Amino acid sequence: MLELVTGIRWKDVLDVALVALFIWAAFAWLRRTRSRLALIGVVLLSGVYLAARQLELQLTVWILQGFFTVLVVVLVVVFQEDLRRIFEQIALWGLRRRASTVPPDAVDALVRAAVHQAKNRVGAIYVVPGRESLERHLVGGIPLDGKITETLLLSLFEPRSPGHDGAVVLDGSRIDRFAVHLPLSSRPGLYGGTRHAAAAGLAESSDALCVVVSEERGVVSLARGGILRPLESPESLGSEIRAFLSAAAASSPAGASWRAMARRWREALVAVVLAAVAWTVLVPGSHVTEDSRTAAVVVENLPRGYRLVSVEPAEVKVLLTGPRRRLPEGPETFKVRIDADLVELGRRTFRVSPAQVEAPPGVMALGIEPQIVKLSVERVDTIGPPSP
C-alpha cells in the first residue's frame, strides 16, 4: 500500500478527478431520467463484472461481456434524447455559449401581457431560451423578428388569431417566431391542459424557461428544469424571469458545474470515492511492460525404461510481456515444458521456444535464454522386481 501511495503522480490525480466528474455527471443524469432504476441495475451489473475480472471468473466475465455488448445498443436507442443532450451540453461547455440578454423593457412588456391575459382568461405560452439550442425541439412556427411589446404579445394570442394555440419564442429583445409547437411531456400527474404539457415537455428536454397562462383558471405557471409550478400571483412573474436571465447570463458552464457539485457535496464525495476505488483496482500495474523472469524446466513423457538423471540447465531466463500486476514474483509461477518422448530414439538435446512457456493469463513470452536444454538419462531394468 505504501508503494502504491508513493507512486501516485499528478497525472493520476488528474485522471481520478476527471473520472469523478464523469461519475458526478452520471448522478445528475440519473436524477433527471425516468429510468433511473434500470440504470442503477446496469451499474450494479458493471460492479459484478469488474469484480469477476479481478477474480478471473472466466465464465461470468464471458457472459457479462456478451450482455454489455447488446446493452450498449439498447441504451443508445432508449436514451437517445438524453445522450444527445449530454453531447450538446459538452459542446456548449467547450464553446462557452451564454444565454441571450433580454432587456428590462422587454421583460416588463412580457409581464404586463401575461398578467393581462391571466385576468382575462386568455391562454398563452412564452419560451425564454437559455444557453442550449432549441431548434430540434421546436416544430413549425411563423418567423416574426418583431420587437417585444405588450400590444404585439396580446395580439398574437387573440382567440381569433391563427397562432394562438402555439407558443411564442423570444430571442433577446425580439420575438423570433410564434405559433410554434413544443414537445409534449409524457410525465403522469401534470396539472393543466396541452399548453402545460408542452411547457413541461420543453423544460424537460432543455434549459429554457416557459411561461404558461391558463385560460381556464387564469393562473400563470412556470416550467423550468423539468418542473412545472404555478405562481402565487402573476405579479411575481417579473422577478422569476429576471432571476432566470441573471443566472443564465452570469454563469459559465464550468462555474455552474462546480457550484452544483458544491450544493450536492455528498454525491461529489461518492463520485470521488468511486473514481479512486476504480483507479486502485484497474490502473496500478495495468501498464504493459517487459521483464525477465526465471522459469523451471519440466520434463514430461519420459519413455518407460528411462530415468532422468539431470537437466542442463534446470532453469532458463524468459523474457515476458504483459501487465505489471500479472507478472508475479517467484520462479514457480513460470515453467517450460519439454516433451521427452524422443529420448527413446536417442535424442538428448531439445530446443525450447516461447510457445512452451507456461505463463499466467495475459502474459506472453517473447524469448528464452538459453534455447538449448540437454537431458541426462539412464536405462533402468523394467523386468525384474524393483530395487530395494
Helices and strands as residue ranges (DSSP letters): H 2-6, H 10-32, H 36-54, H 58-78, H 80-95, H 104-119, E 124-128, G 135-137, E 139-147, H 150-156, E 167-171, E 174-181, H 194-205, E 209-213, E 220-224, E 227-230, G 234-236, H 237-250, H 253-263, H 265-282, E 288-300, E 306-312, E 315-323, G 324-326, G 331-333, E 335-339, G 341-345, E 349-351, G 354-356, E 357-358, E 364-369, E 372-379
